[in-house]
Amino acid sequence: MVIGIMGAMPEEIDPILKRLDDVQKHEFADNVYYTALYGSLDLVIAYSKIGKVFSALTAATMIEKFGVRKMLFSGVAGAINPELKIGDLIAATKLCQHDLDITAFGHPYGYVPEGKVYVEANPRLLEIAAVAANRQDIRLKRGIIATGDQFVANAERKEWIGNTFKADALEMEGAAVAVVCDASDVPFFILRAISDAADMDAGFDFDAFLHSSSAKSAEFIFAMLDEIDQTQ
C-alpha cells in the first residue's frame, strides 16, 4: 500500500526522513518528493510549503502521480479552544475553511456550491491513531480544525472562527488536503501539535518547539504506520 506523509515545512518531515533507509528523491511540479519502503508500506513524503494552494497541489500530486492511497499530515496549529495547551496533539475529526466567504449569495461561511462546509476525517484512521496514542501513552485530543490562508494572531478573529465553525484549532493547510483527499476517495488523517495558546509564555521559542514537536509527531506517525502495516 502507498501511504502519503505530508507536512507544510521541511522541519515537519525531516525527523521522518531520518528514520528511513534508501530514500529516493523525486523533483516534480516545483517541489521535492521522497519515496522509501517501511515494512510492507511504500511511503511518499513531502512538505508542501505553507498555505492552501501549495498543500492542495502537493496532495493532488502525491495521489495522481505517486499513487497514494492513504494520506497522513503532520504539523503545528494554533489553539482556539482554551483547553488546548502548548504541546498538545490534536487529531482533526473534521476540517473547514474559515476564510472562504460567499455569504453575499446566501451561503454559510466556508461553503461553495457543490461543496460542503466540513470535510470529515477517516474514522478508521482515527481509530488507528487512538491505538497509537494508547501504546505511546499520549493523550491525543480530537476536534474541529479550521484552515485559512492567514496567520491569525488577532484574538477577536480567533473567537469568531471558534464561534462560527465550533473550531478547536486553526492552521493553514489541513482543509485543503482534506478537500483533495475527499474528492479522490483517499482516506486522510490530520495531526497537529499546538504551538500557541491563550496562556502561552511571552518568551516562547517557536523554532525550538517546532523541532521538538516535529520529533514527537514523527514518532506518532511511525506508530500509526506500524499499526497500518500490521492490519492492512
N, C-alpha and C positions, 0 to 999 in steps of 0.2 A: 504494500500500500504506500502511496506517495502522500507524505504529510508536509504541509507548508508551515513554516515558522517565521513570523514577521515581528519586526519592531519598527519604530519610527526613526531611531538614531543608531549610529554604529555601536554605542555603548550598550545598547539593549540586546544586541545579538553576539557581541564579542565573547561573553562567557560561554555561550552555546557552541560557537565555532571552536573554542579552545578545548572542548571536551571530545571533539570528533577527530577521527583519523582519516587520512586520504581525502581531504576536502578539495573538491573541484570548483574552479571559478568560471563563471559564465557572464559575459557582458552583453546586455540586450536592452534596447529602448532607454539608453542613458542611465542605466542602473547596473548593479552587480548582483548576481545570484550565485549562491553556493549550494552545491549538492554533496551529499555524503550518505553513507549507509550507517544505520544504527539498529542493531539487531536485524530483524527482517524488514525494517522500515526504510524506505527511501525518503530522505529528507531534502527539502528545498528551503533555503534560508535566505532572507534578505531584509535590509532595512529600507523603508520606503522613502525616507525624508519626511519632513513634517507637513501635515495638512491632509485634507480630504482628497484632493485631486491626485497627489502622489501616492497615497495609500490605496486608492481605488485602482490606479494604474498598475501598481505592484501586485495587488491581489489578483487582478484580472490576468496579468501576465503569468503569474505562478499557476493559475488554473488552466489557462488556454495553451501556454507554451510548454509548461513542465508537467502538466497532468495532475496537479494537486487535487486530492480527494477529501482531505480534511485540513482545516486551517486553524492554527493556534497563533494568537497575537499576544505579545507581552510588552508592557511599557509602564509609564507613570501617568498619574492623573491627579487632579486637584479635588479636594473634598468639598461637597456641598452639605451632606448630612453631618451634623455636628458630632455624631457618634463615631465617625471615622477619624482615626489618628494617623499621624505620620508613620509610615512603615507598614500599615495595614494592607493586606492583599484583598482585593475585591474582584469577584467574577461577575461579569455582566449577565443578567438574566434577559435583558432586552436593551436595545440602544435606539437613540433618536438623534435628529439633527436640530440643535437648538437655534441655529442661525438661518434655518430655512423658513421663509416668511412670504406666503402669498395669501395672507389673511384678507387682503383687499378684495379678493374674489370669493370670499365667504368660506374659505377653508381654515381648519385649525392650524396653529403653528406646527411646523415640522412635517407638513403633509404636501404632497404633489399629486395631481390626478393620476390614477392608475398605480399609485404607490400607497404607502401607509406610514403612520407616524412612528410606530415602533417595529423593529425587526428583532425577533426572539432568537436567543442563542440556542444551540442544540442541547436538548435535555440529556442525551446520553453522555455528551462531553462534560456537562455539568456534574453528572454522576461520577464520571471518571475523576474529575477534579476533586470531588468530595473524598473519594478513596485516597487520592494522592495526599490530600491535606491531612487526613487521619494518620496515614503512615508516617508523615513527617512531623506530626504533632503541631500543625499550623492551623490557626484559626482563620479559615477562609470565609470572608463575608460575601454576600450576594446582593446585587442591587441594580438599579437602572443607571445606565451611563449615557450622558449627553455629549454629543460631539459638535464641534464648530470650528471654523477657520478663524478663531480668535483666541488669544491668550487672555482669559478672563481674570482680572485682578480686582474688579470692582465688586464690592460687597452687595450692592443693590442688584446688579446684573446676576450674580450668583443666586441671590434669593429668588429672583424672577424665574430663572431656569429651574430651580428646585420646585417652586410652586406650580409652574406651568406644566412641567413634564414629570413631576414626582421623582426627579433625578437625585441620585446619591453622590455622584461624582461626574466630573467633566474633563474632557481631553479633546484631541484634535484629529483623530484618525478612525476610531473604532466603528462608528456607524457607517462610514464609507466602506470599510472592509465587510461589514455585515450586509450591506445592500448588495455588493458584488457577489458574495457567497450565497446569499438567499436567492438571487436571480439565477445563479449557476447550479443550484441544488447541492451546494457543498457545505456540510456541517462545519460550524465555526465555534470558537471559544475565545473570549477576550478577557485577559488577565491584566489588572492594573495594580501597581503599588502606589499608595497615597504619598505624594511628595509635598503637599502643602495642605494645611488645615487651619481652622479658625484660631486654634490655640498655639500655633507654631512659634518657635523662638525666633526673635529678630536676627540672631546670629547663625541661623540655619545655613549650612553649606550644601547647596544643591548638587554641586559636582561630586562631592564625596558621597552624598546619598544616592545619586544616580548609579555610581559604580557598585555600591553595596547592595542596593535594591535589585540591580540587574543580575548580580550573582545569585541572590536569593530566588529571584523569579526563574532564573535558568535552572536551578535545582528543582523547582516545582514543575517546570515544563518537562524535564527529563523523567520525573516521577510519573507524569501523565503518559509520556511516551512508553515507559516500561509497561504501564497498565494496558495501553492500546496494543502494544506488541504481544502481550500475553492473552488478550481477549479477542483479537481480530479473527 
